[in-house]
Structure formats: structure tokens, C-alpha cells
Amino acid sequence: MDALTIIGIAFVALTGGIGLGLGLRLLRIGGRARRDVKRSAQAGANASTMRDELARRRLSQPHGSRRTTSIHGLTRNGLLRHADGSYTKAYRVKMENTLYADDASVDRNYNELARLLASIRQRGVVLQFRHAVHPDPGRAIKRHLEAQSQPKDAYMPARMLHTMDVAGLEAEARCSNYQEAQLTLWIRVPARHANDSSRARLGALAAFLPALAKEIRRQGALRFASAVATSWTRTNREQLTVRALRDERECMARASQIFAHVEHSSPLRLQPLAREELWQAVYLGHRMNEHAAPRLPQVEGADIRQPLCAEDIKGDGEYLLHGRTPVGIVSLFHPPTPIVTADMMRLLTANPNLVFDHTTITEFITLDQEQAKRELKSQVKSLSRAQSATSRRSPDPDADDPEAGVARSDIKNLRTDVSGGRAALIEARCYTVVYGQPARNKEELRASIASLDSYCRHVTAAFGKLSGADAGREQPEALRALYHQSLPGELDTRRTDENSKRRPHRSHV
């Protein structure tokens, strides 16, 4: 065999080996590509499932320390279910353009709203109006530009003047000189069923002792104090009313009657918040560091207390740090006297100095009319005894305590108004929650606290312009007790005069 034949055979063998190697490599690449395509298809099909799983983990395992809340869950028809068995429904109120309206039309709305409050016979119903104000970043200008006519239908010089005006408005909006407001109504109706567990002292003690024994077994006898605190919190502060399905439906039906009565009798245009909208409003109100709410579980009755309470609220000064945002409260200690007029409220809603983040909250609480009248009668007797004691101690026989005399006269007039069922007594609270700017470091926190102090002074000055009103910033100990009740959905009937000089105002409607 000559050399040319050997070279040819070697070349053919080498070419065949290279081709076989390339073929095997292409087969491996093709198989890997098919596997990758299959995995990609499976990943695309499971993308929504993965997002749902992440949302579920975020909802069930949030970051932060635990605090208490009265909200337990959300029903399918968009009601907040509280741990004591009561229900809350929220509405978006469409505000009317009454800035330049006649005072008579505004007073008519006030009177119709007063008649609505007087018509609610159930005790302990809370109606909370939340007027939230934020700086307008330019959304009003955007809506104006979207609503304007087509350029071809407008006169060119007029378009140029309009563009210059819009540019000026945009510059003012960038400086946060405009505000946008939203008014919402939150109604909490207590729902007590005959089959609910007793909340008496004996019932609380009966629930506390087994919980204490369980905590001692879990933590050990050496941590007895911690076991007592944990079991007391679990059986009292976080007491949950558990009902049978039939009992729950009965309580919900009774609460829905109150909601329907308010919807039909209200002079305001109310739009109920859907379940997702209500969840977003409550979640973002409790978690101020968040910008979006996680997906709500579809299971009715799921416990949502853990994700709501996973953000710290701390502080021991004149402000509280809710997440990264410092907050303060300015309360109206005494309402305007002798009457409230339409132009008074415009000092708060149309004030050019109040263009920062704040929420003005007004609460109305229905009372047991007979018990309220008995309390007024006892107050008159106490004031009479105080006047008599002052007269006996004074060398002047005609001397009286002037403050007791004025208070006695006011209470007598109030008793005259409510006698015969012509009017109803309610409790009213009014305060403003002021927010600073979110801070991420100590320098930003100092600047935000300085701005918060300035904002609180502006709100106090706005309240001070109301004739006969007395308002001021809450003290640190009162702020810690009151701020938790100002969160969305946390409206409560508990009296606030034990923790603050802000006392509920008794008035007749």
C-alpha cells in the first residue's frame, strides 16, 4: 500500500471522526435545548403560582415586632371583622364643591347629618369621618390636560396663554403649594350575640388560668412573670369572639341593617369600598413603610392581625415613629362655642397653610339616651354641691364658684333640649394626625421632626381661629395611648379622658 492510499484512508477516518463528534455534540445541545425549553414553559406556567406563593409568605411571615390590633379579618362582602365580634364598613364620600356655596345649603347638610345620627338607636355605634390631605404632585393638572379640547379646535394665541398658565401651575405644584383631599366614612357597629362567651370578670379569670398553666409548661416555672404577662395579653387584649356560622350570619345581618340605614339616610353620596380597596386602605394605614398591599387570602375568616402589626410604632417624646415616619396629634379639647358655622370648617379644609400630609378625624358615638340623661342629672347635683360648699367657705354669703355656675347652666340647657325626646345626645371627638417626612437616617429624622413641629403649629393655629375652640398638641403619654386608635379601622368607643386631657364632647343633635 503506497503512501497516497494511507494518507487518503487517514483523511477519511479523521473526517468521519470529526463528523461523528460534531453529531454527538449537536445531539447533546439539542437535548439540552429541549430540556431548557420544557423548563422555561413550566416556569412560565408556574410564574403566577410563584408570585402567589411569595405574596402568601409575605402576608403570613412579615418582618418586624408584634403589636395588638382589634381587626381580625375581612368578610367576602367587604366588612372588617373585629376580635370582639363587631363589624366595620368603609365608604368613599364624594365631596361637594361648597367653598363658594350658600351657607344655607351647607347648614342643610349639617342638619340632615344630625338627624341621621339621632335616628341610630343602637348604643355604641361609631361614625368616623377621615379627611386625608396630601400635597398634590400635579394630578389635577394632568386631568385638566386630558380633558381639554383638541389643539386643532383651539385658537393659537389662546393655546399659548393657556400653556403659560399651566407651566406656572406646574411650578407651584412642584413646590407642594397645592393639596388634594379624600374624605372617607368608617362605621363600626357592635354585634353581640346571646351565644357569645361571657366577658365578665369570672369568665376572664376562667380563661386566664388555663392559658397561664399552658404558658408555664411551655416557658418553665422560672419564667413565671413572662408567662403571666403573655397569658394575660392572650386572654384579655387579644380576646377573640368565636361564633357558630349561624350566629355569625345573624350578627352580620343586624349590622348590615345599620349600614343600610346610614346609606339611605345620609345626605352625602357614599360609595362602599370593595374588599380589596378596604384591605389596601387598612394595610397601608398600619404599614407606612409599604407602598403596596400583599394579596389578600380568599379564605373568609383568615387572621390578618400578624401582617397589620408587623411594623414598629415607638417613641417617648412629642412624636411617635411609625416605621420611618414621625407622627404627632393635635386635638380639639373644647369645640367652638356657641355654635358651629359653615365658614368655620373652611378654615380647616380650605387653608392654604395646610398642604402637608395630615388627616383630620371626627368621630360620633351613639349613646344610651336614658343613661346619658341620668349622668347629666348627677352632674347637676355634683355642681350644686360644689357651689354650696364654696358659699359656706367664703366670708361673702353670695359668693359662688363661677366655673361651676357656668357648667351648671350649660348642663341645664342641654337637659332642656333633650327632654321629651326632641333631641339625642352623642359623644364627639375631633383631632388631627400630622405626618412628617419618611426618614432613613438621623439627619433626615432631625429635619423631619423640625418640619413636624412646624406642621403641628399650623394645625393648632387653624383650630385656634375657630371661635371659642381650644386645641393643642398631645403630650407624649397621651400620644402613645391615642395614636393606635387613629389608625384606619381601629375606631373604638373607649373613652380617651383617662389618657389625655382630650375629653369627649357631649352634644345634642
C-alpha positions as CSV (number, residue, x, y, z in Angstrom):
1,M,0.0,0.0,0.0
2,D,1.6,3.2,-1.1
3,A,1.7,6.5,0.8
4,L,-1.2,8.2,-1.1
5,T,-3.6,5.4,-0.1
6,I,-2.5,5.6,3.5
7,I,-3.0,9.4,3.5
8,G,-6.4,9.0,1.9
9,I,-7.6,6.4,4.5
10,A,-6.3,8.6,7.3
11,F,-8.1,11.7,6.0
12,V,-11.3,9.8,5.6
13,A,-11.1,8.4,9.1
14,L,-10.2,11.8,10.5
15,T,-13.2,13.4,8.7
16,G,-15.5,10.7,9.9
17,G,-14.4,11.1,13.5
18,I,-14.8,14.8,13.4
19,G,-18.3,14.4,11.9
20,L,-19.3,11.8,14.4
21,G,-18.0,14.1,17.3
22,L,-19.9,17.1,15.9
23,G,-23.1,15.0,15.5
24,L,-22.9,13.7,19.1
25,R,-22.3,17.3,20.3
26,L,-25.2,18.6,18.3
27,L,-27.4,15.8,19.8
28,R,-26.3,16.8,23.3
29,I,-27.0,20.5,22.6
30,G,-30.4,19.7,21.1
31,G,-31.4,17.6,24.1
32,R,-30.3,20.3,26.5
33,A,-32.2,22.9,24.4
34,R,-35.3,20.7,24.6
35,R,-35.0,20.4,28.3
36,D,-34.4,24.1,28.7
37,V,-37.5,24.9,26.6
38,K,-39.5,22.5,28.7
39,R,-38.3,24.1,31.9
40,S,-39.0,27.5,30.6
41,A,-42.5,26.5,29.7
42,Q,-43.0,25.0,33.1
43,A,-41.6,28.2,34.7
44,G,-43.9,30.4,32.7
45,A,-46.8,28.2,33.6
46,N,-45.9,28.4,37.3
47,A,-45.0,32.1,37.3
48,S,-48.3,33.2,38.7
49,T,-48.2,30.3,41.3
50,M,-44.7,31.5,42.4
51,R,-46.0,35.1,42.8
52,D,-48.9,33.9,44.8
53,E,-46.6,31.9,47.0
54,L,-44.3,34.9,47.6
55,A,-47.3,37.0,48.4
56,R,-48.6,34.4,50.8
57,R,-45.3,34.2,52.5
58,R,-45.1,38.0,52.8
59,L,-48.6,38.0,54.3
60,S,-48.0,35.2,56.7
61,Q,-44.4,35.9,57.7
62,P,-43.9,39.7,57.8
63,H,-40.9,41.4,59.3
64,G,-41.0,43.5,62.5
65,S,-42.3,43.1,66.1
66,R,-45.8,42.2,67.1
67,R,-48.3,44.7,68.4
68,T,-52.0,44.4,69.1
69,T,-55.0,45.3,66.9
70,S,-58.7,44.9,67.2
71,I,-59.1,43.9,63.5
72,H,-59.2,40.2,62.9
73,G,-60.3,39.6,59.3
74,L,-62.2,40.6,56.2
75,T,-65.5,39.2,55.1
76,R,-66.4,38.4,51.5
77,N,-68.8,41.3,51.3
78,G,-66.2,43.9,52.4
79,L,-66.6,44.2,56.1
80,L,-63.9,44.4,58.7
81,R,-64.4,41.7,61.4
82,H,-63.1,42.8,64.8
83,A,-61.9,40.5,67.6
84,D,-64.9,41.4,69.8
85,G,-67.4,40.4,67.2
86,S,-68.2,43.9,65.8
87,Y,-68.1,44.9,62.1
88,T,-66.8,48.0,60.3
89,K,-67.7,49.2,56.8
90,A,-65.9,52.0,54.9
91,Y,-67.2,54.4,52.3
92,R,-65.7,56.8,50.0
93,V,-67.5,60.1,50.3
94,K,-67.8,62.3,47.3
95,M,-67.2,65.9,48.5
96,E,-69.3,68.6,47.1
97,N,-68.0,72.0,45.9
98,T,-69.3,74.1,48.8
99,L,-66.4,76.6,49.1
100,Y,-68.4,79.3,47.4
101,A,-71.8,77.8,48.1
102,D,-74.5,79.5,50.1
103,D,-74.2,78.8,53.8
104,A,-77.8,77.7,53.9
105,S,-77.1,74.6,51.7
106,V,-74.2,73.7,54.0
107,D,-76.3,74.1,57.1
108,R,-78.9,71.9,55.5
109,N,-76.4,69.1,55.1
110,Y,-75.4,69.6,58.7
111,N,-79.0,69.3,59.9
112,E,-79.6,66.2,57.8
113,L,-76.5,64.6,59.1
114,A,-77.5,65.4,62.7
115,R,-80.9,63.8,62.1
116,L,-79.1,60.7,60.8
117,L,-77.1,60.5,64.0
118,A,-80.2,60.9,66.1
119,S,-82.0,58.2,64.2
120,I,-79.4,55.5,65.1
121,R,-80.9,53.9,68.2
122,Q,-78.2,51.3,68.9
123,R,-75.7,52.1,71.5
124,G,-72.0,52.2,70.8
125,V,-72.1,52.8,67.0
126,V,-69.1,54.8,65.9
127,L,-69.2,57.0,62.7
128,Q,-65.7,58.2,61.9
129,F,-65.0,60.8,59.1
130,R,-61.4,60.8,57.9
131,H,-60.4,63.9,55.9
132,A,-57.0,62.9,54.5
133,V,-54.9,65.7,52.8
134,H,-51.7,65.2,50.8
135,P,-49.7,67.5,48.6
136,D,-50.8,67.4,45.0
137,P,-47.9,66.4,42.8
138,G,-49.8,67.6,39.7
139,R,-52.5,65.0,39.2
140,A,-55.1,67.8,38.9
141,I,-53.1,69.4,36.1
142,K,-52.9,66.1,34.3
143,R,-56.6,65.6,34.5
144,H,-57.1,69.1,33.2
145,L,-54.8,68.5,30.2
146,E,-56.6,65.2,29.4
147,A,-60.0,67.0,29.4
148,Q,-59.0,69.9,27.2
149,S,-60.1,70.2,23.6
150,Q,-58.1,69.1,20.6
151,P,-55.3,71.5,19.5
152,K,-56.9,71.9,16.1
153,D,-60.1,73.2,17.7
154,A,-58.4,75.9,19.8
155,Y,-57.3,79.4,18.8
156,M,-53.4,79.5,18.6
157,P,-52.9,82.7,20.8
158,A,-55.3,81.2,23.4
159,R,-53.4,78.0,23.4
160,M,-50.1,79.9,24.0
161,L,-51.6,81.8,27.0
162,H,-53.1,78.5,28.4
163,T,-49.7,76.8,28.1
164,M,-48.0,79.6,30.0
165,D,-50.7,79.4,32.8
166,V,-50.3,75.6,33.0
167,A,-46.5,76.0,33.3
168,G,-47.0,78.4,36.2
169,L,-49.3,76.0,37.9
170,E,-46.8,73.2,37.4
171,A,-44.1,75.2,39.0
172,E,-46.3,75.8,42.0
173,A,-47.2,72.1,42.2
174,R,-43.6,71.2,42.3
175,C,-43.2,73.3,45.4
176,S,-46.1,71.5,47.0
177,N,-48.3,74.5,47.1
178,Y,-51.5,72.6,46.2
179,Q,-53.3,69.9,48.1
180,E,-55.6,67.0,47.3
181,A,-58.0,65.6,49.8
182,Q,-60.1,62.5,50.2
183,L,-63.0,62.0,52.6
184,T,-63.9,58.6,53.9
185,L,-66.6,57.4,56.3
186,W,-65.9,54.4,58.6
187,I,-68.8,52.9,60.6
188,R,-68.3,50.4,63.4
189,V,-71.4,48.5,64.7
190,P,-71.1,46.4,67.8
191,A,-72.6,42.9,67.3
192,R,-73.3,40.9,70.4
193,H,-75.0,37.5,70.2
194,A,-76.7,35.6,73.1
195,N,-74.4,32.6,72.5
196,D,-71.1,34.7,72.7
197,S,-68.8,33.8,75.6
198,S,-69.2,35.9,78.7
199,R,-66.7,38.8,79.2
200,A,-67.4,39.1,82.9
201,R,-64.6,39.0,85.4
202,L,-65.3,35.4,86.3
203,G,-65.3,34.4,82.6
204,A,-62.0,36.3,82.1
205,L,-60.5,34.5,85.1
206,A,-61.7,31.2,83.9
207,A,-60.0,31.8,80.5
208,F,-56.8,33.2,82.1
209,L,-56.0,30.2,84.4
210,P,-55.7,27.5,81.7
211,A,-53.7,29.9,79.5
212,L,-51.3,30.5,82.4
213,A,-50.9,26.8,83.0
214,K,-50.1,26.3,79.4
215,E,-47.5,29.1,79.3
216,I,-45.8,27.8,82.5
217,R,-45.5,24.3,80.8
218,R,-44.1,25.9,77.7
219,Q,-41.7,28.5,79.3
220,G,-41.0,26.9,82.6
221,A,-41.6,27.9,86.2
222,L,-38.5,30.1,86.2
223,R,-40.2,32.5,83.8
224,F,-43.4,32.8,85.7
225,A,-43.6,36.6,85.3
226,S,-43.3,36.3,81.5
227,A,-45.9,33.5,81.5
228,V,-48.3,35.7,83.4
229,A,-47.9,38.7,81.0
230,T,-48.2,36.5,77.9
231,S,-51.3,34.7,79.1
232,W,-53.0,37.9,80.3
233,T,-52.4,39.5,76.9
234,R,-53.7,36.5,75.1
235,T,-56.9,36.2,77.1
236,N,-57.7,39.9,77.5
237,R,-56.1,42.2,75.0
238,E,-56.4,39.7,72.1
239,Q,-59.7,38.1,73.1
240,L,-61.5,36.7,70.1
241,T,-65.2,36.1,69.9
242,V,-65.8,32.8,68.2
243,R,-69.3,32.1,66.9
244,A,-71.0,29.4,65.0
245,L,-71.8,30.1,61.4
246,R,-75.5,30.6,62.0
247,D,-74.8,33.1,64.9
248,E,-72.2,34.9,62.7
249,R,-74.8,35.4,60.0
250,E,-77.4,36.7,62.4
251,C,-74.9,39.3,63.8
252,M,-73.8,40.3,60.3
253,A,-77.4,40.8,59.2
254,R,-78.1,43.1,62.2
255,A,-75.0,45.1,61.5
256,S,-75.9,45.3,57.8
257,Q,-79.2,46.9,58.8
258,I,-77.4,49.8,60.4
259,F,-75.1,50.2,57.3
260,A,-78.1,50.2,55.0
261,H,-79.9,52.8,57.2
262,V,-76.9,55.1,57.0
263,E,-76.6,54.7,53.2
264,H,-80.3,55.6,52.7
265,S,-80.5,58.5,55.2
266,S,-77.1,60.1,54.6
267,P,-77.1,63.5,52.8
268,L,-73.7,62.6,51.4
269,R,-73.0,60.5,48.4
270,L,-71.5,57.3,49.7
271,Q,-69.6,54.6,47.7
272,P,-68.7,51.5,49.7
273,L,-65.1,50.3,49.4
274,A,-64.6,47.0,47.8
275,R,-62.9,44.2,49.7
276,E,-59.5,44.7,48.0
277,E,-59.8,48.5,48.4
278,L,-60.6,48.2,52.1
279,W,-57.7,45.8,52.6
280,Q,-55.3,48.2,50.8
281,A,-56.5,51.2,52.9
282,V,-56.2,49.3,56.2
283,Y,-52.9,47.7,55.3
284,L,-51.2,50.9,54.1
285,G,-52.5,52.8,57.1
286,H,-50.9,50.3,59.5
287,R,-47.7,49.7,57.4
288,M,-46.5,53.2,56.4
289,N,-43.2,51.9,55.0
290,E,-45.0,49.8,52.4
291,H,-46.2,51.1,49.0
292,A,-48.5,48.2,48.0
293,A,-50.6,45.7,49.9
294,P,-49.9,42.0,49.6
295,R,-52.6,39.7,48.1
296,L,-55.4,39.1,50.4
297,P,-56.3,35.4,51.1
298,Q,-59.6,34.3,49.7
299,V,-60.4,32.3,52.7
300,E,-63.1,34.2,54.7
301,G,-62.1,34.5,58.4
302,A,-58.3,34.3,57.8
303,D,-56.5,36.1,60.7
304,I,-54.8,39.3,59.3
305,R,-53.6,40.6,62.6
306,Q,-50.0,39.5,62.1
307,P,-49.3,41.4,58.8
308,L,-51.1,44.5,60.1
309,C,-49.0,44.7,63.3
310,A,-45.6,43.8,61.9
311,E,-44.3,47.4,61.7
312,D,-42.9,49.1,64.8
313,I,-44.6,52.2,66.4
314,K,-42.2,53.5,69.0
315,G,-41.1,56.8,70.7
316,D,-41.2,58.5,74.0
317,G,-41.2,62.2,73.1
318,E,-43.7,64.5,71.5
319,Y,-43.7,62.4,68.4
320,L,-44.1,58.7,67.5
321,L,-42.0,56.9,64.9
322,H,-44.4,54.8,62.8
323,G,-42.0,52.8,60.7
324,R,-39.8,55.6,59.2
325,T,-42.4,58.4,59.5
326,P,-42.7,60.6,62.6
327,V,-46.3,61.5,63.6
328,G,-48.0,63.8,66.1
329,I,-51.6,64.6,67.1
330,V,-53.3,67.9,67.6
331,S,-56.6,67.6,69.5
332,L,-59.6,69.8,69.8
333,F,-60.1,69.8,73.5
334,H,-63.2,72.1,73.5
335,P,-65.5,72.6,70.5
336,P,-66.4,76.0,69.0
337,T,-69.0,77.8,71.0
338,P,-71.8,78.6,71.0
339,I,-72.5,77.1,67.5
340,V,-70.5,75.7,64.6
341,T,-71.0,77.5,61.3
342,A,-70.1,76.6,57.8
343,D,-67.2,79.1,57.4
344,M,-65.5,77.6,60.5
345,M,-64.9,74.3,58.7
346,R,-63.5,76.1,55.7
347,L,-60.7,77.3,57.9
348,L,-59.5,73.7,58.1
349,T,-60.4,72.3,54.7
350,A,-59.5,75.3,52.5
351,N,-56.5,76.6,54.5
352,P,-53.5,77.3,52.1
353,N,-51.1,76.7,55.0
354,L,-52.2,73.0,55.5
355,V,-50.7,71.5,52.4
356,F,-48.7,68.8,54.2
357,D,-49.7,65.2,55.0
358,H,-52.4,65.2,57.7
359,T,-55.7,63.5,58.5
360,T,-58.5,65.3,60.4
361,I,-60.6,62.7,62.2
362,T,-64.1,63.4,63.6
363,E,-65.9,60.7,65.5
364,F,-69.5,60.5,66.6
365,I,-70.5,57.8,69.1
366,T,-74.1,57.0,69.9
367,L,-75.2,56.7,73.5
368,D,-77.9,55.1,75.6
369,Q,-80.1,58.1,75.9
370,E,-81.6,57.2,79.3
371,Q,-78.2,56.5,80.9
372,A,-76.8,59.8,79.4
373,K,-79.7,61.7,80.9
374,R,-79.1,60.2,84.3
375,E,-75.4,61.1,84.0
376,L,-76.4,64.7,83.3
377,K,-78.7,64.8,86.3
378,S,-75.9,63.5,88.6
379,Q,-73.5,66.1,87.2
380,V,-76.0,68.9,88.0
381,K,-76.2,67.6,91.6
382,S,-72.5,67.5,91.9
383,L,-72.1,71.1,90.7
384,S,-74.8,72.2,93.1
385,R,-73.0,70.7,96.0
386,A,-69.8,72.3,94.8
387,Q,-71.5,75.7,94.7
388,S,-72.9,75.2,98.2
389,A,-69.5,74.2,99.6
390,T,-67.9,77.3,98.1
391,S,-70.6,79.6,99.6
392,R,-70.2,78.1,103.1
393,R,-66.4,78.5,103.0
394,S,-66.5,82.1,101.6
395,P,-67.0,85.0,104.0
396,D,-69.3,86.5,101.4
397,P,-72.6,84.7,101.6
398,D,-73.4,85.5,97.9
399,A,-70.1,84.1,96.6
400,D,-70.4,81.2,94.2
401,D,-67.9,79.2,92.1
402,P,-68.2,80.9,88.6
403,E,-67.0,77.9,86.7
404,A,-69.4,75.6,88.4
405,G,-72.2,78.1,87.7
406,V,-71.5,78.3,84.0
407,A,-71.2,74.5,83.8
408,R,-74.4,74.0,85.6
409,S,-76.2,76.5,83.3
410,D,-74.9,74.7,80.2
411,I,-76.0,71.3,81.5
412,K,-79.4,72.6,82.4
413,N,-79.8,74.0,78.9
414,L,-78.7,70.6,77.5
415,R,-81.2,68.7,79.6
416,T,-83.9,71.0,78.5
417,D,-83.1,70.4,74.8
418,V,-83.0,66.6,75.2
419,S,-86.1,66.3,77.4
420,G,-89.2,64.9,75.7
421,G,-87.2,63.1,73.0
422,R,-86.8,66.2,70.9
423,A,-83.0,65.7,70.6
424,A,-80.4,63.0,71.2
425,L,-77.1,63.0,73.0
426,I,-74.0,61.9,71.3
427,E,-70.2,61.9,72.0
428,A,-68.0,63.7,69.6
429,R,-64.2,63.7,69.2
430,C,-62.1,65.8,66.8
431,Y,-58.3,65.6,66.3
432,T,-55.7,65.8,63.5
433,V,-52.9,63.3,62.9
434,V,-49.9,65.1,61.4
435,Y,-47.2,63.2,59.5
436,G,-43.6,64.2,58.8
437,Q,-41.4,63.1,56.0
438,P,-40.1,59.5,56.0
439,A,-36.5,59.4,57.4
440,R,-33.8,56.8,56.6
441,N,-31.0,58.3,58.8
442,K,-30.5,60.5,61.8
443,E,-30.0,63.7,59.7
444,E,-33.2,63.1,57.8
445,L,-35.0,62.3,61.0
446,R,-34.0,65.6,62.7
447,A,-35.2,67.6,59.6
448,S,-38.4,65.6,59.6
449,I,-39.1,66.3,63.3
450,A,-38.5,70.0,62.8
451,S,-41.0,70.0,59.9
452,L,-43.4,68.0,62.0
453,D,-43.2,70.7,64.8
454,S,-43.9,73.4,62.2
455,Y,-46.9,71.4,60.8
456,C,-48.4,70.9,64.3
457,R,-48.2,74.7,64.9
458,H,-50.0,75.4,61.7
459,V,-52.8,72.9,62.6
460,T,-53.1,74.4,66.1
461,A,-53.3,77.9,64.6
462,A,-56.0,76.7,62.3
463,F,-58.0,75.3,65.2
464,G,-57.4,78.5,67.1
465,K,-59.2,80.6,64.5
466,L,-62.4,78.8,65.4
467,S,-64.5,81.0,67.7
468,G,-64.4,79.5,71.3
469,A,-62.3,76.5,70.4
470,D,-59.4,75.2,72.4
471,A,-56.8,73.0,70.7
472,G,-53.3,71.9,71.4
473,R,-50.7,69.2,70.7
474,E,-51.0,66.0,72.7
475,Q,-48.4,65.2,75.3
476,P,-46.1,62.2,74.9
477,E,-48.0,59.9,77.3
478,A,-51.3,60.7,75.7
479,L,-49.9,60.4,72.2
480,R,-48.8,56.8,72.8
481,A,-52.3,56.0,74.1
482,L,-54.3,57.7,71.3
483,Y,-52.4,57.1,68.1
484,H,-53.3,53.4,67.9
485,Q,-57.0,54.3,67.9
486,S,-56.4,56.8,65.0
487,L,-55.3,54.1,62.5
488,P,-57.7,53.1,59.8
489,G,-60.2,50.6,61.0
490,E,-59.2,50.9,64.7
491,L,-62.1,53.2,65.7
492,D,-63.2,52.5,69.2
493,T,-65.8,53.5,71.8
494,R,-63.3,53.6,74.7
495,R,-63.1,56.9,76.5
496,T,-59.9,58.9,76.0
497,D,-60.1,61.2,79.0
498,E,-58.2,58.7,81.2
499,N,-55.1,59.0,79.0
500,S,-55.4,62.6,77.7
501,K,-57.0,65.9,78.5
502,R,-58.9,65.5,75.3
503,R,-62.3,64.6,76.6
504,P,-65.3,63.5,74.5
505,H,-67.8,66.4,73.9
506,R,-71.4,65.7,74.8
507,S,-73.7,67.5,72.4
508,H,-77.3,67.2,71.3
509,V,-78.5,66.7,67.7
